Amino acid sequence: MISAETWTWLNSPAFSATPLDMKVEADRMLLQGVNLFVGHGWPYTPPGVQEPGYAFYAAAVFNHHQPWWNVMPDVNAYLQRTSYLLRQGEPANDVALLLPNDDVYAASEPGKVSLSAGMHKHVTPVVMEQVLDAGHNVDFLDDEALRDSGKRYPLIVLPHVTRMPVATLERLIRHVEGDGKLIAVGSKPSLAPGYRDAAAQAELVRQLSDRLFALPGAQLVTEEAALGAAVGKAIAPDFRVSAQAASIGFIRRKLADGDIYFIANTSNREVRTTATVASASATRKHAAWWNPHDGTVTPASVHPSFALVLAPYESRVLVLSDGASTVANAGGTALRPTAISPAASHEGSILANANANANATATADAPRVVTLADLGSGWRLSFPGADGALAQPRLLDRLISWTDNPATRYYSGIGIYSRNITLEASQLQSQAIKLDFGQGTPLESTPKVPAGMRAMLDSPIREAAVVYINGRRAGAVWHPPYQIDIGKLLKPGDNRIEVQVANLSINLLAGQERPDYRLLSARYGQRFVPQDTHLISPRPSGMLGQVRLLSETKQ
């Protein structure tokens, strides 16, 4: 398990972070190998404190003081499934970057020693982009990890390495002599770290370096921009897309008889491309897409390549397997919420659902989509958490933000949209009937937030919703694509749709006076600066997109 502090400074100021913001940063962590989230944070608020309560410095707020807490079980189910899957088997990256720790230490100054800060001069964005866009994810090694890990990488990259211990060079020579590949970027190792016997050690480093790069499996590329082509010639890609490579991230876990690929669109725009997996993975007997949000499994065909369509910030899991015999071990429960606990972990059960459902070949053709109803008007909206007339349903002739109404401009809570729709039995024969809330709007420029990150997409649902059909919960809507399949809950005749939309607590906070810290600072000194209070303002809220009822039928 690899843990990491997550969501620090997420969409500052506090109370601004959304469930989609959580997913976007979580996906970035998963792509880097993290599979245990340490959430930042859950600030405690004692009883009697004015809402929205206390905020923890440099943290988002993930508790019941956020109205969108109603979808937190759905958010956590996503985090649980993905974390669990990426703990299975072994990490399977084919490329390792050998970090030049000694070079960073040599360039450090007294009082300014930071490996992570100094490493950016060596592991530059261009170096990372060249490797990632060549169809690989990467592991980071240092001298000790190279010595102790026991893992053999097909390719090791040296990013602008000058200083290297003699023992490390000797290991790299053995790596290349054993049919491994090595690429140095910018320079070859030429110095030994430290001052002890420095001249003799440096001469030995130069001799070993010359010996290393005389081997056919080692090469030097002087320009970072040439690294990707060199990687492509050295080893075959693990996961390659024909276009929009900069938007797609992946990480693979290798099982005894299969592979798990976590694939994510890290951009705020839709991706349409063709993908190819490594030949060893593509020849697996079974393939299936697993939906990490609801646990559903659909068959897939990946050989020789496959169409890949991902909504903005959408992620999927591709499971490839050889072992049909594992079906009997799992009982078809591998992605059920009750089965996704470390105690239930077993590689055979992980593959079972995919094997049981993936014997057919899925088509890449887009389904035929028909609009059954335009639901842009005719909704009744009420605010059960408000006082007076706002708690009573009122008819809407169009969908607008709650902040456009002075009475709800600073309202934080849940708004309930409800309406009825009549459907014929013939309209319910489609393979899927989806309630579609429209597309998000990509943001073109980075918001003025000093630190942290956020999803660069304005949702048509601000910020999350739970959908009920005829009194039964259909699911939650909080990430692209903003639609939900409700076909199994519909019936011929009259149907009631209820959408419980939750916004952000920052709207309530924006209607309150800021605390005055002058007396506190006068007594104790200014020990902190309130977190981005100049950015506190009410955010658009409610159901704002083009709402439609769609039927889908596969071609």
Stockholm file with secondary structure:
# STOCKHOLM 1.0

chainA/1-555         MISAETWTWLNSPAFSATPLDMKVEADRMLLQGVNLFVGHGWPYTPPGVQEPGYAFYAAAVFNHHQPWWNVMPDVNAYLQRTSYLLRQGEPANDVALLLPNDDVYAASEPGKVSLSAGMHKHVTPVVMEQVLDAGHNVDFLDDEALRDSGKRYPLIVLPHVTRMPVATLERLIRHVEGDGKLIAVGSKPSLAPGYRDAAAQAELVRQLSDRLFALPGAQLVTEEAALGAAVGKAIAPDFRVSAQAASIGFIRRKLADGDIYFIANTSNREVRTTATVASASATRKHAAWWNPHDGTVTPASVHPSFALVLAPYESRVLVLSDGASTVANAGGTALRPTAISPAASHEGSILANANANANATATADAPRVVTLADLGSGWRLSFPGADGALAQPRLLDRLISWTDNPATRYYSGIGIYSRNITLEASQLQSQAIKLDFGQGTPLESTPKVPAGMRAMLDSPIREAAVVYINGRRAGAVWHPPYQIDIGKLLKPGDNRIEVQVANLSINLLAGQERPDYRLLSARYGQRFVPQDTHLISPRPSGMLGQVRLLSETKQ
#=GR chainA/1-555 SS CCEEEECBTTTSSTTCCCHHHHHHHHHHHHHTTCCEEEESCCCCCCTTCCTTCCCCTTBCCCSTTSGGGGGHHHHHHHHHHHHHHTTSSEECCSEEEECCHHHHHHHCBTTBCCHHHHHTTTSCHHHHHHHHHTTCCEEEECHHHHHHSCCCCSEEEEESCCBCCHHHHHHHHHHHHTTCEEEEESCCCCBCSSSTTHHHHHHHHHHHHHHHHTSTTEEEESSGGGHHHHHHHHSCCSEEESSCGGGEEEEEEEETTEEEEEEEECSSSCEEEEEEECHHHHTCSEEEEECTTTCCEEECCCSSCEEEEECTTCEEEEEEECCGGGHHHHTTCTTSGGGCSGGGCCHHHHHHHHHHHCSSCCCCSCCEEEEEEECSSCCEEECTTSCGGGGSCEECSSCCCGGGSTTTTTCCSEEEEEEEEEECGGGGCSSEEEEECCCCEECCSCCSCSSSCCCSEECSEESEEEEEETTEEEEEECSSSCEEECGGGCCSEEEEEEEEEECCTHHHHHTSCCCCCHHHHHHHCCCCCCTTGGGCCCCCCEECSCCEEEEEECC
#=GC SS_cons         CCEEEECBTTTSSTTCCCHHHHHHHHHHHHHTTCCEEEESCCCCCCTTCCTTCCCCTTBCCCSTTSGGGGGHHHHHHHHHHHHHHTTSSEECCSEEEECCHHHHHHHCBTTBCCHHHHHTTTSCHHHHHHHHHTTCCEEEECHHHHHHSCCCCSEEEEESCCBCCHHHHHHHHHHHHTTCEEEEESCCCCBCSSSTTHHHHHHHHHHHHHHHHTSTTEEEESSGGGHHHHHHHHSCCSEEESSCGGGEEEEEEEETTEEEEEEEECSSSCEEEEEEECHHHHTCSEEEEECTTTCCEEECCCSSCEEEEECTTCEEEEEEECCGGGHHHHTTCTTSGGGCSGGGCCHHHHHHHHHHHCSSCCCCSCCEEEEEEECSSCCEEECTTSCGGGGSCEECSSCCCGGGSTTTTTCCSEEEEEEEEEECGGGGCSSEEEEECCCCEECCSCCSCSSSCCCSEECSEESEEEEEETTEEEEEECSSSCEEECGGGCCSEEEEEEEEEECCTHHHHHTSCCCCCHHHHHHHCCCCCCTTGGGCCCCCCEECSCCEEEEEECC
//
